[in-house]
Amino acid sequence: MSLNSDMSAQMSERFNVSGALLVKLFGRPGDEASAFSDRAAQVRDVGVSMAMANRWFFTALTLVASLATAITYGLGGNLVITGVLTLGTLLALVGLLAQLYGPLTALSNVRVDVMTALVSFERVFEVLDLPPMVRDAPDARELKDGPLEVRFEKVGFRYPTAEQVSLASLESIAREESTQAGADVLDGVDFTVAAGTMTAIVGPSGAGKTTISALVTRLYDVTEGAVRVGGDDVRELALGSLRGSVGVVTQDAHLFHDTIRANLAYASPGATDEQLLEACAAAQIGDLIAALPDGLGTVVGDRGYRLSGGEKQRIALARLLLKAPRVLILDEATAHLDSESEAAVQRALDQALQGRTAIVIAHRLSTVRRAQQIIVLVDGRIVERGTHEDLLAAGGAYADLYRTQFDTDESR
């Protein structure tokens, strides 16, 4: 079963649209084909071995049944000759043995199938029995109405180790891969995003910016301190209420292999086409959809591969607008877009941010200038905070980041 799962994993990861493109770009089709052939050969060999074992088992069972029948005829015939048994009794006994042989063969088949299936069931139930890392408190309450403030109070956080989140059957692998056990990602992070305002979080890669997004939506619980939304600790809020009020746009917008309509309606299943088109217009994608032959019925392909990066981001933003979140988190939403696509997405974001509490996580500092507060995060700690102008004047880490990015853009 492990070999089958490995082969299935390779097929789903390496041979889908994005995986196949990566394989081609790195010139590895031959290597992947060879690796797949090796795994397929291993699965074949195991399958042949199991089939041979089953055949030997059935051969032995048939031989035993045949010998039992022959012995019955031999001994029974002798007993009939001596008058101990009648011929009718002997024939009845042989008939009963023949009827017994069929169910025994069927039971042996069931045993083989069950033994094969037990391996799969063991893995399935191992996953089903895993307790959720985050769950509602017994007295969890709903978020209050109105604009929401977001506050981090002396927050410390470290991701769980691989051993803590892995399956029991994979613990040995998890121990080998758990190389950063207990490493602090955030340390004493303390800030407030006032209701209806925008706070930008900037810093180098690995500083902990995306972790802040995960803590607001309570994908993880803090290790120290508290995260509050609307004045309530997120651990005391119902997950459905919290996540229904917080919307996140990431740099890698995920679209399902379905129509644009279905992808948009994922946020609001009961939305009409008119409402979908209004959201698309607000996200600066309405004209493109109107120009498509099938309009909202256009299939976007696996992970939206038929669309450009900017188009995917704007559809993801339209989907988010249909959700109508009160808190909006933009996690590197324009990080990998060209200038034209970035400008279109930025116009859509400007409209989406109006009147909402917003946290903008960005590498490109051009997207955060209008923020009422900019927080500079380095190695999980806040090293600076203020407005764009104040931080430039201070000449610290933000000014260094800005100058480095400005010089890079100028040299292009």
C-alpha positions in Angstrom: 0.0 0.0 0.0 2.9 2.4 0.7 4.2 1.8 -2.8 0.8 2.5 -4.3 0.5 5.7 -2.3 4.0 6.8 -3.3 3.1 6.3 -7.0 -0.2 8.1 -6.6 1.5 11.0 -4.9 4.1 11.3 -7.7 1.3 11.2 -10.3 -0.7 13.9 -8.5 2.3 16.2 -7.7 4.6 15.8 -10.6 2.2 15.1 -13.5 -0.5 17.7 -13.0 -0.5 21.0 -14.9 1.8 23.0 -12.7 4.0 20.0 -11.8 4.5 19.0 -15.4 5.5 22.5 -16.3 8.0 22.6 -13.5 9.5 19.3 -14.6 9.8 20.5 -18.2 11.4 23.8 -17.1 14.0 22.0 -15.1 14.7 19.5 -17.8 13.7 16.5 -15.7 11.1 14.6 -17.7 13.5 11.7 -18.1 14.3 11.5 -14.4 10.6 11.7 -13.4 9.7 9.0 -16.0 12.5 6.8 -14.7 11.4 7.3 -11.1 7.8 6.5 -12.0 8.9 3.4 -13.9 10.9 2.2 -10.9 7.9 2.7 -8.6 5.5 1.0 -11.1 7.9 -1.9 -11.4 8.0 -2.3 -7.6 4.2 -2.2 -7.4 4.1 -4.8 -10.2 6.5 -7.1 -8.5 4.6 -6.9 -5.2 1.4 -7.5 -7.1 2.8 -10.5 -8.8 4.2 -11.9 -5.5 0.8 -11.5 -3.9 -1.0 -13.1 -6.8 1.5 -16.1 -6.7 1.0 -16.4 -3.0 -2.8 -16.4 -3.5 -2.5 -19.0 -6.3 -0.4 -21.3 -4.0 -3.0 -20.9 -1.3 -5.9 -21.8 -3.5 -3.9 -24.7 -5.0 -3.2 -26.1 -1.5 -6.9 -25.6 -0.6 -8.0 -27.4 -3.8 -5.5 -30.2 -3.1 -6.8 -30.7 0.4 -10.4 -30.7 -0.7 -9.6 -33.3 -3.5 -7.7 -35.5 -1.0 -10.5 -35.2 1.5 -13.0 -36.3 -1.2 -10.7 -39.2 -2.3 -10.2 -40.4 1.3 -14.0 -40.1 1.9 -14.6 -42.3 -1.2 -11.9 -44.8 -0.2 -12.9 -45.2 3.5 -16.6 -44.8 2.8 -16.5 -47.4 0.1 -14.8 -49.9 2.4 -17.5 -49.1 5.1 -20.2 -49.6 2.5 -18.8 -53.0 1.5 -18.6 -54.1 5.2 -22.2 -52.9 5.7 -21.3 -50.2 8.3 -22.6 -47.4 5.9 -25.2 -47.4 3.2 -24.4 -46.2 -0.3 -26.9 -43.3 0.1 -25.2 -42.2 3.3 -21.8 -42.1 1.6 -23.2 -40.1 -1.4 -24.8 -37.7 1.0 -21.5 -37.2 2.9 -19.6 -36.6 -0.4 -22.3 -34.1 -1.5 -22.0 -32.2 1.9 -18.3 -32.0 1.5 -18.6 -30.5 -2.0 -21.1 -27.9 -0.7 -18.7 -27.1 2.2 -15.8 -26.5 -0.2 -17.5 -23.6 -2.0 -18.1 -21.5 1.1 -14.5 -22.2 2.3 -13.1 -21.0 -1.0 -15.2 -17.8 -0.8 -14.1 -17.2 2.8 -10.5 -17.5 1.8 -11.1 -14.9 -0.9 -12.6 -12.6 1.7 -9.7 -13.1 4.0 -7.2 -12.1 1.3 -9.3 -9.0 0.4 -9.7 -8.0 4.1 -6.0 -8.3 4.8 -5.2 -6.0 1.8 -7.9 -3.5 2.8 -6.9 -3.4 6.5 -3.7 -1.6 5.5 -5.7 1.1 3.9 -8.3 1.3 6.7 -5.5 1.6 9.2 -4.2 4.8 7.4 -7.7 6.2 6.9 -8.7 5.8 10.5 -5.3 7.1 11.7 -6.1 10.4 9.9 -9.8 10.4 11.0 -8.7 9.9 14.7 -6.3 12.8 14.6 -7.6 15.5 17.0 -8.0 19.0 15.4 -5.2 21.3 16.4 -7.7 24.2 16.6 -11.3 23.8 17.8 -14.1 25.9 19.2 -14.1 26.4 22.9 -17.2 24.9 24.7 -18.6 28.5 25.3 -17.4 30.0 22.0 -19.3 33.1 21.1 -20.0 35.0 17.9 -18.2 38.2 16.8 -20.1 41.4 17.6 -21.5 43.5 14.8 -19.8 46.6 13.4 -16.2 47.5 12.4 -13.6 45.3 14.0 -10.3 46.2 15.6 -7.4 43.7 15.4 -4.9 43.6 18.3 -1.8 41.6 19.0 -0.8 41.5 22.7 2.8 40.4 23.4 2.3 37.5 20.9 4.9 34.7 20.8 4.5 31.8 18.5 6.4 28.7 17.3 5.1 26.2 14.8 4.5 22.7 16.0 7.2 20.2 15.2 6.7 17.5 12.6 6.4 14.9 15.4 3.5 16.8 16.9 1.4 16.9 13.8 2.5 13.7 12.0 0.7 10.3 11.9 1.9 7.6 14.2 3.0 5.5 11.2 5.2 8.4 10.0 6.8 9.4 13.3 10.2 8.1 12.4 10.3 10.3 9.3 9.0 13.2 11.3 11.8 12.9 13.8 14.3 12.9 11.0 12.8 16.1 9.4 12.1 18.0 12.7 15.3 20.1 12.4 13.9 23.4 13.9 12.0 22.1 16.8 10.8 24.9 19.1 12.1 27.8 17.0 10.3 31.0 17.8 8.7 32.6 14.7 7.2 35.6 16.6 8.5 37.1 19.8 6.7 39.8 21.8 4.8 41.1 18.8 2.5 43.9 20.0 0.4 46.2 17.8 -3.2 47.4 17.1 -5.0 47.9 13.8 -7.8 50.3 14.6 -11.2 49.6 13.0 -11.5 50.8 9.5 -7.7 51.6 9.1 -4.9 50.0 7.2 -1.7 48.6 8.7 1.1 47.4 6.5 3.6 44.8 7.7 7.0 44.6 5.9 10.2 42.9 6.4 12.6 40.3 4.8 11.5 36.8 3.9 11.2 34.6 7.0 10.5 37.4 9.3 7.1 36.0 10.4 4.7 38.2 8.3 2.5 35.4 6.9 2.4 33.8 10.4 0.5 37.0 11.5 -2.2 36.3 8.9 -2.5 32.7 10.1 -2.9 33.8 13.7 -5.7 36.3 12.9 -7.7 33.6 11.1 -6.7 31.1 13.9 -5.2 28.5 11.7 -2.9 28.2 14.7 -3.1 29.2 18.3 -0.5 31.6 19.8 2.1 30.2 22.1 2.2 33.3 24.2 0.1 36.4 24.5 -3.3 36.9 22.7 -4.7 37.9 19.4 -8.0 39.9 19.7 -10.5 40.7 17.0 -13.2 43.1 18.0 -11.9 43.0 21.5 -12.4 39.3 21.9 -9.6 36.7 22.1 -9.9 34.6 18.9 -9.6 31.5 21.1 -13.0 32.4 22.6 -14.7 33.0 19.3 -16.6 30.5 17.1 -14.3 29.6 14.2 -17.2 30.0 11.7 -17.9 33.5 12.9 -14.3 34.5 13.0 -13.3 33.2 9.6 -16.6 34.4 8.1 -15.6 37.9 9.0 -12.0 37.8 7.9 -11.0 37.6 4.3 -7.5 36.7 3.0 -6.0 37.2 -0.4 -2.6 35.4 -0.9 0.0 35.7 -3.6 -0.9 32.4 -5.1 -4.7 32.6 -5.7 -6.2 29.1 -5.8 -8.9 28.5 -8.4 -10.8 25.3 -8.8 -10.9 23.4 -12.1 -14.4 24.8 -12.8 -16.2 27.7 -14.3 -15.6 31.3 -13.2 -19.2 31.3 -11.9 -18.5 28.3 -9.7 -15.2 29.8 -8.4 -16.9 33.1 -7.5 -20.0 31.4 -6.0 -17.8 29.5 -3.6 -17.9 32.5 -1.4 -21.6 33.0 -1.7 -23.5 29.9 -3.1 -26.8 31.8 -3.4 -25.4 34.7 -5.4 -27.0 35.6 -8.7 -25.1 36.3 -11.9 -25.8 40.0 -11.5 -24.2 40.0 -8.0 -21.2 38.0 -9.4 -20.7 40.5 -12.2 -21.0 43.5 -9.8 -18.2 41.9 -7.7 -16.1 41.3 -10.9 -16.6 45.0 -11.9 -15.4 46.1 -8.4 -12.4 43.8 -8.8 -11.5 45.3 -12.2 -12.1 42.0 -14.0 -15.6 42.6 -15.4 -14.5 43.7 -18.9 -12.4 40.6 -19.4 -15.2 38.3 -18.4 -17.7 40.1 -20.6 -15.3 39.6 -23.6 -15.0 35.8 -23.0 -17.2 33.7 -25.3 -18.7 31.8 -22.4 -18.5 34.7 -19.9 -19.0 33.4 -16.3 -19.3 29.9 -17.8 -15.7 29.9 -18.9 -13.7 27.0 -17.4 -10.4 28.3 -15.9 -8.5 25.0 -15.9 -6.5 23.3 -13.2 -5.5 26.0 -10.6 -6.6 28.6 -13.2 -3.8 27.9 -15.6 -5.8 29.4 -18.5 -5.7 32.9 -16.9 -2.8 35.2 -16.2 -1.5 35.9 -12.7 -3.2 39.2 -12.6 -6.5 37.8 -13.8 -6.4 35.1 -11.2 -5.7 37.6 -8.5 -8.6 39.8 -9.5 -11.0 36.8 -9.7 -9.9 35.8 -6.2 -10.5 39.4 -5.1 -14.0 39.4 -6.6 -14.6 36.1 -4.8 -13.5 37.8 -1.5 -15.7 40.8 -2.1 -18.7 38.5 -2.4 -17.8 37.2 1.1 -17.9 40.8 2.3 -15.4 40.5 5.1 -15.0 43.1 7.8 -11.3 42.4 8.2 -9.2 42.1 5.0 -5.7 40.6 4.9 -3.6 40.9 1.8 -0.7 38.6 2.0 1.8 39.5 -0.8 -1.2 39.9 -3.1 0.8 41.6 -5.9 4.2 40.1 -5.2 4.6 38.2 -8.5 2.7 40.4 -11.0 4.1 42.5 -13.8 3.6 46.3 -13.6 0.4 46.4 -15.6 -1.3 43.5 -13.7 -0.1 45.0 -10.4 -1.6 48.3 -11.3 -5.0 46.7 -12.2 -5.0 44.6 -9.0 -3.9 47.6 -6.9 -6.9 49.6 -8.2 -9.2 46.8 -7.2 -7.6 46.6 -3.8 -7.9 50.3 -3.2 -11.7 50.0 -3.7 -11.9 46.8 -1.6 -10.0 48.4 1.3 -12.4 51.3 1.7 -14.1 51.2 5.1 -12.5 47.9 6.1 -9.9 47.0 8.7 -7.0 45.9 6.7 -3.6 44.2 7.2 -1.4 44.4 4.2 1.7 42.1 4.1 4.0 43.2 1.3 7.5 42.9 -0.1 6.9 45.7 -2.6 6.9 48.9 -0.5 5.1 50.9 -3.2 1.8 49.1 -2.1 2.0 50.3 1.5 2.7 54.0 1.3 -0.9 55.0 2.1 -1.1 52.8 5.2 -1.9 54.7 8.5 0.7 52.5 10.2 3.7 50.5 8.9 5.3 47.8 11.0 8.8 46.5 10.2 9.2 42.9 11.3 12.7 41.3 11.5 13.3 37.8 12.9 9.9 37.8 14.5 10.3 41.1 16.3 9.0 44.5 15.6 11.9 46.8 15.0 10.2 49.9 13.7 6.7 51.3 13.3 5.2 54.6 11.9 4.1 56.2 8.7 5.9 55.9 5.4 7.3 59.4 5.7 8.3 59.0 9.4 10.1 55.8 8.8 12.0 57.1 5.8 13.1 60.1 7.8 14.2 57.9 10.7 16.7 56.2 8.3 16.4 52.7 9.9 15.5 49.3 8.6 12.5 50.5 6.6 14.5 53.2 4.8 17.2 50.6 4.0 14.5 48.3 2.5 13.0 51.1 0.6 16.3 52.3 -0.9 17.3 48.8 -1.8 14.0 48.2 -3.6 14.1 51.6 -5.3 17.6 51.1 -6.5 16.7 47.7 -7.8 13.6 49.0 -9.7 15.7 51.9 -11.1 18.3 49.5 -12.5 15.7 47.5 -14.4 
